């Protein structure tokens, strides 16, 4: 074999190896993106948990069509206390 032929074969081998590595990296990227897209409900749940107690209280209260007065009476506190919790003014 000529040295030129050997160099061409070596270049082809390196090019094939580079292509295989590139294809594998693209495969891993696609796999990671699919996993990220499927995790949207989990991310939304985590964002929900990150909300303050007052935000969660207000959302649940309004979803259940309850007034601040009703929640206050049920918990044995004043309506102003519930209002402060929901607005974030007071955490007690």
C-alpha positions in Angstrom: 0.0 0.0 0.0 1.1 3.5 -0.7 1.4 6.0 2.1 -1.2 8.1 0.4 -3.7 5.3 0.4 -3.0 4.6 4.1 -3.6 8.3 5.0 -6.9 8.2 3.0 -8.0 5.1 4.9 -7.0 6.7 8.3 -9.0 9.9 7.4 -12.0 7.8 6.4 -11.9 5.9 9.7 -11.6 9.2 11.7 -14.4 10.7 9.7 -16.6 7.7 10.4 -15.8 7.7 14.1 -16.6 11.4 14.2 -20.0 10.8 12.5 -20.8 8.0 14.9 -20.0 10.2 17.8 -22.1 13.1 16.3 -25.1 10.8 15.7 -24.9 9.5 19.3 -24.8 13.0 20.7 -27.8 14.0 18.7 -29.6 10.8 19.9 -28.8 11.8 23.5 -30.0 15.4 23.0 -33.3 14.1 21.5 -33.7 11.7 24.4 -33.1 14.5 27.0 -35.5 16.8 25.2 -38.3 14.1 25.2 -37.7 13.6 28.9 -37.9 17.3 29.6 -41.1 17.7 27.6 -42.7 14.7 29.5 -41.7 16.2 32.8 -44.0 19.3 32.4 -46.6 18.1 34.8 -44.0 17.5 37.5 -42.5 21.0 36.9 -45.9 22.5 37.2 -46.5 20.7 40.4 -43.2 21.9 41.8 -44.1 25.5 40.8 -47.5 25.0 42.6 -45.7 23.9 45.8 -43.4 26.9 45.6 -46.3 29.3 46.1 -46.9 30.8 49.4 -49.4 29.4 51.8 -51.6 32.4 51.3 -51.7 32.0 47.5 -52.7 28.3 47.9 -55.3 29.2 50.6 -56.9 31.8 48.3 -56.9 29.6 45.3 -58.5 26.7 47.1 -61.0 29.0 48.8 -62.1 30.6 45.6 -62.2 27.2 43.8 -64.5 25.9 46.5 -66.6 29.1 46.3 -65.9 29.9 50.0 -65.8 33.4 51.5 -63.1 34.6 53.8 -65.7 34.9 56.5 -66.6 31.2 56.1 -62.9 30.1 56.3 -62.3 32.5 59.3 -65.3 31.1 61.2 -64.3 27.5 60.4 -60.7 28.1 61.7 -61.8 30.3 64.6 -60.0 33.4 63.5 -61.1 36.8 62.2 -61.8 37.5 58.6 -59.0 40.1 58.6 -56.6 37.3 59.6 -57.6 35.3 56.6 -57.2 38.4 54.4 -53.7 39.1 55.7 -52.7 35.4 55.1 -53.9 35.6 51.5 -52.2 38.9 50.9 -49.0 37.8 52.5 -49.1 40.6 55.1 -49.1 38.2 58.1 -47.9 34.6 58.4 -49.3 33.9 61.9 
